[in-house]
Amino acid sequence: MDLFRLAAPFYDCLMKVAGHQKTIKRAVEQVRIKPDDVICDIGAGTGQLSRLLPAENKIIMVDSSVRMLKKARKKVANQSAEIVTSRAQNLSLEDNSCDLVFCIDALHHFERTGAALAEMKRIVRDRGAIVIMEFDPANRKTRIMQQLEELVGEPGCFYSPDKLAAFFKKFGCKTEVIELSSWQYVLLASDDLTGRRGIDGF
Ligand SMILES: C[S@@+](CC[C@H](N)C(=O)[O-])C[C@H]1O[C@@H](n2cnc3c(N)ncnc32)[C@H](O)[C@@H]1O
C-alpha cells in the first residue's frame, strides 16, 4: 500500500489534530539558521517544516511522494523553494550542497535507513548540521505507532537516540540529543556543532 499517496489529502488535518506543527516548531528551534544557509528538507511531505523556514533561505524539499509534494507547492510561500521527487536513500543532490538537512518524522518511513543517513552526510557541508526528529522505540506510544504502521506496510524502523547517534559517530560527526517529550527527540549531527545550537543551547 502506498500510504502517503492515500494520506496526502488528509495529512494536514490529521497532523493538526496530533499537534504536529508544535513539535516541528520545537525541532526547528534547536538549530541556528543562518541567512545564507541552503536548507534541505528530506521527507518534506506537505511542507509542514519548510513553510516555517525563513523566506530568504534557499530551500530544497525532497520526498518520494508526488502527491505530498503537490500539497507542499501550494503551501510553502517561498516560491523559489525547489521541489525534488527523490528517494532519501539515493538523493539526486550534489555532494556538500546543503548547510542544513532536516528530516522530521520521516526516517522511520524510509526503506533503507542506513543508506539514507549516509546520503544526508554526503550532501551536508562542513560546519553544517543534520537535524532529525524521531520517536524513541523505548516508549510504548512509539511501539503502538510502529505496529499500526507495519499493518499498512510501512517499514517502521525506529531508532533509539543512542543508536541513531552511533551511526553519525561512525561518520565522524559530533552529536547531540534533545528530548522534546517522553517519546519524541531531536538529534543534531555535525562535524562541528559550534554556533549551530538554537534557542535552547549555546
Ligand atoms: C510522516 S510524513 C512526514 C512529512 C513531514 N516531514 C512532516 O513532518 O510533516 C513522512 C514523509 O516521508 C516520505 N517518504 C517515505 N519514504 C520516503 C523515501 N524513501 N524517500 C523520501 N521520502 C520518503 C513520505 O512520502 C512522507 O511524505
Ligand as a Chemical Component Dictionary entry (heavy atoms), coordinates in Angstrom:
data_LIG
# 
_chem_comp.id                   LIG 
_chem_comp.type                 NON-POLYMER 
_chem_comp.pdbx_formal_charge   0 
_chem_comp.three_letter_code    LIG 
# 
loop_
_chem_comp_atom.comp_id 
_chem_comp_atom.atom_id 
_chem_comp_atom.alt_atom_id 
_chem_comp_atom.type_symbol 
_chem_comp_atom.charge 
_chem_comp_atom.model_Cartn_x 
_chem_comp_atom.model_Cartn_y 
_chem_comp_atom.model_Cartn_z 
_chem_comp_atom.pdbx_ordinal 
LIG C1  C1  C 0  5.058  11.287 8.180 1  
LIG S1  S1  S 1  5.469  12.118 6.702 2  
LIG C2  C2  C 0  6.411  13.486 7.348 3  
LIG C3  C3  C 0  6.326  14.672 6.463 4  
LIG C4  C4  C 0  6.926  15.941 7.033 5  
LIG N1  N1  N 0  8.339  15.815 7.293 6  
LIG C5  C5  C 0  6.193  16.356 8.284 7  
LIG O1  O1  O 0  6.795  16.335 9.368 8  
LIG O2  O2  O -1 5.012  16.702 8.187 9  
LIG C6  C6  C 0  6.767  11.102 6.014 10 
LIG C7  C7  C 0  7.147  11.508 4.600 11 
LIG O3  O3  O 0  8.253  10.693 4.178 12 
LIG C8  C8  C 0  8.086  10.426 2.790 13 
LIG N2  N2  N 0  8.881  9.249  2.417 14 
LIG C9  C9  C 0  8.632  7.949  2.709 15 
LIG N3  N3  N 0  9.604  7.172  2.203 16 
LIG C10 C10 C 0  10.477 8.002  1.573 17 
LIG C11 C11 C 0  11.705 7.794  0.891 18 
LIG N4  N4  N 0  12.234 6.580  0.735 19 
LIG N5  N5  N 0  12.352 8.874  0.400 20 
LIG C12 C12 C 0  11.841 10.132 0.545 21 
LIG N6  N6  N 0  10.685 10.377 1.195 22 
LIG C13 C13 C 0  10.016 9.327  1.711 23 
LIG C14 C14 C 0  6.602  10.213 2.629 24 
LIG O4  O4  O 0  6.178  10.336 1.290 25 
LIG C15 C15 C 0  6.039  11.277 3.554 26 
LIG O5  O5  O 0  5.796  12.484 2.867 27 
# 
loop_
_chem_comp_bond.comp_id 
_chem_comp_bond.atom_id_1 
_chem_comp_bond.atom_id_2 
_chem_comp_bond.value_order 
_chem_comp_bond.pdbx_ordinal 
LIG C1  S1  SING 1  
LIG S1  C2  SING 2  
LIG S1  C6  SING 3  
LIG C2  C3  SING 4  
LIG C3  C4  SING 5  
LIG C4  N1  SING 6  
LIG C4  C5  SING 7  
LIG C5  O1  DOUB 8  
LIG C5  O2  SING 9  
LIG C6  C7  SING 10 
LIG C7  O3  SING 11 
LIG C7  C15 SING 12 
LIG O3  C8  SING 13 
LIG C8  N2  SING 14 
LIG C8  C14 SING 15 
LIG N2  C9  SING 16 
LIG N2  C13 SING 17 
LIG C9  N3  DOUB 18 
LIG N3  C10 SING 19 
LIG C10 C11 SING 20 
LIG C10 C13 DOUB 21 
LIG C11 N4  SING 22 
LIG C11 N5  DOUB 23 
LIG N5  C12 SING 24 
LIG C12 N6  DOUB 25 
LIG N6  C13 SING 26 
LIG C14 O4  SING 27 
LIG C14 C15 SING 28 
LIG C15 O5  SING 29 
# 
